[in-house]
Amino acid sequence: MAEAAKILSGTAPADLKYDPAIIWENDCFNAKPIAGQFNEPDDFLWRLWRIEQNNHVILQVKDTVACLIYNPDRQAVALVGQKRPAVSLKNGGDGFLLEVPAGHVENQDIDNPRAAMAREANEELGAKFDLDGRDFGLIGDQPLFLSPGHLTERMWLGYAEAGDEKFDQAKCIFGLTDEGEETERVWTPIYELDCLDVIDMKTFALIQWFLYNHQPAEGAAENADHQTV
């Protein structure tokens, strides 16, 4: 996304890789790629298209997943705390954000988005879910477009329940260090969810789904603690 912003502002580096021979056309639209970046020919990171009919720009990116994880032992959900550059750019400050675990659907996950949910939860929360995704259920039968006016990204939403035994209790900082990712696990009691200040769309949607479908146990507010480990 940062490189796409550079292209739109006219400051993109000249060595970005993309294939200008690719043309997208159907009965409604004709488009040509104007930039892109690839790991390899069949694995793009992103691609910008210009729609010939109206000169709009479409950003093509991989589909994604997001999931909410409820821990009945703590009567709490596991949220990810991390600093987001886009939030800092728009709102100022360090960009710290509470959100549900989320990430890309890689090529090997296209037919099983639940596997992507398990991988992201393990990476960002220090969880120990089976990598086949068997612990997760999908919400709905298709992914949802996030911003269809300019973005191809669709997101699968999911849910899982897991007790303390599914989480690494010895660490409090997680994430992929080789990608510069640093995340913390924040246990948020379910009685705080309806008044939590959420500014992330996927997190808002999943919390609202949870509040609508979940009946809290009696005494949850008295027995739950807000913790970061």
C-alpha positions as CSV (number, residue, x, y, z in Angstrom):
1,M,0.0,0.0,0.0
2,A,2.9,2.4,0.7
3,E,4.4,1.8,-2.7
4,A,0.9,2.3,-4.3
5,A,0.7,5.7,-2.5
6,K,4.1,6.6,-3.9
7,I,2.9,5.9,-7.4
8,L,-0.3,7.9,-7.0
9,S,1.8,10.8,-5.7
10,G,4.3,10.5,-8.6
11,T,7.3,9.5,-6.4
12,A,7.4,5.8,-7.1
13,P,10.8,4.1,-7.7
14,A,11.5,3.2,-11.3
15,D,12.5,-0.4,-10.8
16,L,9.1,-1.8,-9.7
17,K,8.3,-5.1,-11.4
18,Y,5.0,-5.6,-13.4
19,D,3.9,-7.0,-16.6
20,P,2.4,-4.3,-19.0
21,A,1.3,-7.0,-21.4
22,I,-1.5,-8.1,-19.1
23,I,-4.9,-6.6,-20.1
24,W,-8.1,-7.0,-18.1
25,E,-11.2,-6.7,-20.1
26,N,-14.8,-7.9,-20.1
27,D,-18.2,-6.7,-21.3
28,C,-18.2,-3.9,-18.8
29,F,-14.6,-2.7,-18.3
30,N,-11.3,-2.4,-20.1
31,A,-8.2,-1.9,-17.9
32,K,-4.4,-1.9,-18.2
33,P,-1.8,-2.3,-15.4
34,I,0.2,0.8,-14.7
35,A,2.4,-0.6,-12.0
36,G,2.9,-3.6,-9.7
37,Q,5.2,-5.6,-7.5
38,F,5.7,-9.4,-7.6
39,N,7.5,-12.1,-5.6
40,E,7.4,-14.2,-8.8
41,P,5.3,-14.1,-12.0
42,D,2.2,-15.8,-10.5
43,D,2.5,-14.3,-7.0
44,F,1.8,-10.6,-7.0
45,L,2.1,-8.3,-4.0
46,W,0.0,-5.6,-5.6
47,R,-1.0,-4.3,-9.0
48,L,-2.5,-1.0,-10.1
49,W,-5.0,-0.9,-12.9
50,R,-6.3,2.1,-14.8
51,I,-9.9,1.8,-16.0
52,E,-10.1,3.2,-19.5
53,Q,-13.8,4.1,-19.4
54,N,-13.5,6.5,-16.5
55,N,-9.7,6.8,-15.7
56,H,-10.3,5.4,-12.2
57,V,-7.4,3.5,-10.6
58,I,-8.0,0.1,-9.0
59,L,-5.6,-1.5,-6.6
60,Q,-5.4,-5.3,-6.9
61,V,-4.2,-7.0,-3.7
62,K,-4.5,-10.5,-2.2
63,D,-7.6,-11.5,-0.3
64,T,-7.4,-11.5,3.5
65,V,-8.8,-13.1,6.6
66,A,-9.7,-11.9,10.1
67,C,-10.8,-13.8,13.1
68,L,-12.1,-13.3,16.6
69,I,-10.9,-15.7,19.3
70,Y,-12.9,-16.1,22.5
71,N,-11.3,-17.7,25.6
72,P,-14.0,-19.1,28.0
73,D,-11.4,-19.6,30.7
74,R,-10.9,-15.8,30.9
75,Q,-14.3,-14.7,29.6
76,A,-12.3,-12.5,27.3
77,V,-11.4,-12.2,23.6
78,A,-7.8,-12.0,22.3
79,L,-7.0,-8.8,20.5
80,V,-3.7,-7.8,18.8
81,G,-2.0,-4.6,19.9
82,Q,0.4,-3.1,17.4
83,K,1.5,0.2,15.9
84,R,0.0,0.9,12.4
85,P,1.7,3.5,10.1
86,A,-1.6,4.3,8.3
87,V,-3.3,5.1,11.7
88,S,-0.4,7.3,12.7
89,L,-0.5,9.1,9.3
90,K,-4.2,9.8,9.6
91,N,-4.7,10.2,13.4
92,G,-1.3,11.2,14.6
93,G,0.5,9.7,17.5
94,D,2.2,6.3,17.3
95,G,-0.6,4.6,15.5
96,F,-1.3,2.0,18.3
97,L,-4.3,0.0,17.4
98,L,-6.3,-2.9,19.0
99,E,-7.5,-5.3,16.3
100,V,-8.4,-8.9,15.7
101,P,-5.7,-11.1,14.1
102,A,-5.7,-10.8,10.4
103,G,-3.5,-11.3,7.3
104,H,-3.2,-12.4,3.7
105,V,-4.6,-15.5,2.1
106,E,-1.5,-16.9,0.5
107,N,-1.5,-19.1,-2.6
108,Q,-1.6,-22.3,-0.5
109,D,-4.6,-21.1,1.5
110,I,-6.9,-20.1,-1.4
111,D,-9.1,-23.2,-0.9
112,N,-8.9,-23.1,2.9
113,P,-9.0,-19.6,4.4
114,R,-9.3,-21.1,7.9
115,A,-5.7,-22.2,7.6
116,A,-4.7,-18.6,7.0
117,M,-6.6,-17.7,10.2
118,A,-4.8,-20.3,12.2
119,R,-1.4,-19.1,10.9
120,E,-2.1,-15.4,11.6
121,A,-3.4,-16.2,15.1
122,N,-0.3,-18.2,15.9
123,E,2.0,-15.5,14.6
124,E,0.3,-12.5,16.2
125,L,-1.1,-13.9,19.4
126,G,1.4,-16.7,20.3
127,A,-1.4,-19.2,19.8
128,K,-1.0,-22.9,19.1
129,F,-3.8,-23.7,16.6
130,D,-3.5,-26.6,14.2
131,L,-2.3,-25.2,10.9
132,D,-5.1,-26.9,8.9
133,G,-7.6,-24.4,10.4
134,R,-9.8,-27.0,12.0
135,D,-10.3,-24.9,15.1
136,F,-12.0,-22.0,13.1
137,G,-15.4,-21.6,11.7
138,L,-16.2,-19.2,8.9
139,I,-18.8,-16.5,9.3
140,G,-20.8,-16.5,6.1
141,D,-20.2,-18.5,2.9
142,Q,-18.1,-16.0,1.0
143,P,-15.5,-13.2,1.6
144,L,-16.6,-9.6,1.8
145,F,-15.3,-6.7,-0.2
146,L,-13.7,-4.0,1.9
147,S,-13.7,-1.0,-0.4
148,P,-15.1,-2.1,-3.8
149,G,-14.8,1.4,-5.4
150,H,-11.0,1.2,-5.6
151,L,-9.8,-2.1,-3.9
152,T,-10.1,-5.7,-5.0
153,E,-9.4,-7.0,-1.5
154,R,-12.0,-9.4,0.0
155,M,-11.9,-10.6,3.6
156,W,-13.0,-13.9,5.1
157,L,-14.3,-13.6,8.7
158,G,-13.9,-16.4,11.2
159,Y,-14.4,-17.3,14.8
160,A,-12.8,-19.8,17.3
161,E,-13.0,-20.6,21.0
162,A,-9.8,-21.6,22.8
163,G,-8.7,-21.9,26.4
164,D,-5.4,-20.9,28.0
165,E,-3.8,-24.1,26.9
166,K,-3.8,-22.9,23.3
167,F,-1.6,-19.9,24.1
168,D,2.0,-19.4,24.9
169,Q,2.0,-18.1,28.4
170,A,5.8,-17.4,28.6
171,K,5.9,-14.5,26.1
172,C,4.0,-11.3,25.7
173,I,5.5,-10.0,22.5
174,F,4.9,-11.8,19.2
175,G,5.0,-11.2,15.4
176,L,7.3,-12.0,12.6
177,T,10.6,-10.3,13.3
178,D,11.9,-10.7,9.7
179,E,8.9,-8.6,8.6
180,G,9.4,-6.0,11.3
181,E,6.2,-7.1,13.0
182,E,5.8,-6.6,16.8
183,T,2.5,-7.5,18.4
184,E,1.2,-8.0,21.9
185,R,-1.7,-10.1,23.0
186,V,-4.4,-8.1,24.9
187,W,-7.1,-10.1,26.7
188,T,-10.2,-7.9,26.6
189,P,-13.1,-9.0,28.9
190,I,-16.3,-9.5,27.1
191,Y,-18.2,-7.1,29.4
192,E,-15.9,-4.3,28.0
193,L,-16.6,-5.0,24.4
194,D,-19.7,-2.9,24.0
195,C,-17.9,0.2,25.2
196,L,-14.5,-0.5,23.7
197,D,-13.2,2.3,21.4
198,V,-12.7,0.4,18.2
199,I,-11.5,2.3,15.1
200,D,-10.8,-0.7,12.9
201,M,-13.6,-1.9,10.6
202,K,-12.9,-5.7,10.7
203,T,-12.6,-5.6,14.5
204,F,-15.8,-3.6,14.9
205,A,-17.7,-6.0,12.6
206,L,-16.5,-9.2,14.4
207,I,-17.1,-7.7,17.9
208,Q,-20.7,-6.7,16.9
209,W,-21.2,-10.3,15.5
210,F,-19.9,-11.7,18.8
211,L,-22.1,-9.5,21.0
212,Y,-25.2,-10.4,18.9
213,N,-24.5,-14.1,19.1
214,H,-22.8,-14.7,22.5
215,Q,-24.6,-14.9,25.8
216,P,-22.1,-14.0,28.6
217,A,-21.8,-16.3,31.6
218,E,-23.3,-15.0,34.8
219,G,-20.7,-13.0,36.8
220,A,-18.4,-12.5,33.8
221,A,-17.8,-8.9,34.6
222,E,-16.6,-9.8,38.2
223,N,-14.4,-12.7,37.1
224,A,-12.6,-11.3,34.1
225,D,-9.4,-9.2,34.1
226,H,-8.0,-7.0,31.3
227,Q,-4.5,-8.5,30.7
228,T,-1.8,-8.3,28.1
229,V,-0.3,-11.8,28.5
